[in-house]
């Protein structure tokens, strides 16, 4: 393959007379525009091609298109309606170019082909339609149904920009992050405009976050499209016209990345390589969190914290919602309710409870309030087009709002957390950052933003505002906490937000429908690049009964972010609020979360380091099976544990689809064969959970909070398989950035079994040495009577089989090979 990387050449193309297609249309959003004919302009025939390294510029004589080879599997397309591209700046993608091996430009009679080893981007000469073909199978993965087009925006300047693709036969769509309703997006229409969607409903759109990234699957092959445009954007998956998939935006550039699969997992990992992964959270953040709007005064906060300890229900964090502040002024304390916050935080800390506080973007207009004064003096607040301040009412009353798209403002805001950090606050929760304004919903379009020097109105900055707020929070905390890992949560965000914080799904409702919805939402966020996601366990508004709350705790045990939260006008809902048997069952599941902590933390590492999502819906496991394109009520956490939440009131069993291979019922250890459905018993104290045969699931002792106990040994639960499976255990300091300097330990376990042996091999990477010395094994499912166990050729005499036929023995943590023979 010829490498054109260093070359720049101009091709002469047969001049084809340029036709401008003019199509008067009705403009839906703009009543004034309806008075005049609006003209959609389409790209016409290709007349010129210029190459510049990994960028190829095609022109029809007026408009230009840039096609850029980003990696072997990612190709970016940009449109400049009159030949001039906008500045190439993205909050989502910090660095566009990745490693490319080889690529070439070829010309055939009707097309130009830009191809890498994996994918070919084809530009049809006659009409500029673009398609993407998988080189190996020659399957057309994605193709324009009409050429890219645009429409001048007379009121604001720039263009409405449109791409219309063919909706392939039997093609299904996934992703888009924060959307309500079913997992499969086919036949639906969506809009992205970050919205404070209190008590949102099934299919309500838009919600809090914008992730303009979707995955298409057809002919068992997957690809993704990331439309990196922060303006109000729209996606239509065959709803308006069953043969078309389109995406468009109210402004900005028509710029999208084609991301090749062929597996859904590959697409997600590659999307993650563009937009980044979540940094390792402090390990305690994977524990259980308790929240309410609001726990106050101090006595109440302590009573709740102590309530966990006296009942032996593990919990790592307690939240202070807006009422801890003085008149909802951010970075202040209500001294009546919290006379000495530093002491309180310390006392909570002494029983292992971390304090997380709420910080909103609305700053009260009050000349006696230091934050407002600093913001005003330094001109940090957003302004309208005529230079008035952007003012709106939120919790504190009349407010102004920092422009988080200004790097100076972000730096200032990050520094404001100093006092909170000095007091010992462990995490920060950023809310209302769509941005939300009472009454009008959000800012008017004419508000101006710095946009890191690429100035724009709120039309351009709205969807990015929340992400820049949590970015400023994260970066500020990171500096202030020195080498400790910040923990942040944000409600609003845009693609790439995962680099700065976790998310929760906003103000849900205590209903069975919302339990289903929450399960889908977390899966969807996970495959849309936002791994650290959870719902308000129990529902924010409305009243759950004990059964619903318990089923929600069970789902939450396997949500990457596990937090119960509720609105102030509802009954309290701590894990003990509903009495027995609920309290004991809630404890059992929260304890399970703490036991599985090393597994969950390792899955987090796999995400951070390699871009794997944490939750994996069925479409990701077996995309070739069409029925899986519709399954949304089960998922795996990592690749070893399958979770089948009980989402129906009164249910004591449920249908479960097991992916191909053998699976162990976590509770009974019965082995079931996958590739089919099974009816599984699910009494209130058991949510169906399955472990993939061949897995090693590491386990810590139950703790009341992360770090409560010194870990003397790690339990390795080994699930026999007739075959070979790899598992991982990741460990590090848990709260520092030393892992960036390779101070971590990544253990790979290889399990190989046949009718008479099971061999476990271990290899270790990294510079961190955990404190414990031994592993305690718990081997299940052995099909033979154990005759001997050797560890690195040394015979072990001390082993036993318990009544559940689990084989127990111990080894030094440094073993290389364990051999169990029958
Ligand atoms: C918003 C948040 C909610 C919070 C409340 C008060 O509704 O979504 O979680 O409790 O504001 O701060």
Boltz pocket constraint, residues with backbone or C-beta under 6 A from the ligand:
constraints:
  - pocket:
      binder: B
      contacts: [[A, 292], [A, 293], [A, 321], [A, 322], [A, 358], [A, 431], [A, 432], [A, 491], [A, 506], [A, 507], [A, 565], [A, 566], [A, 567]]
      max_distance: 6.0
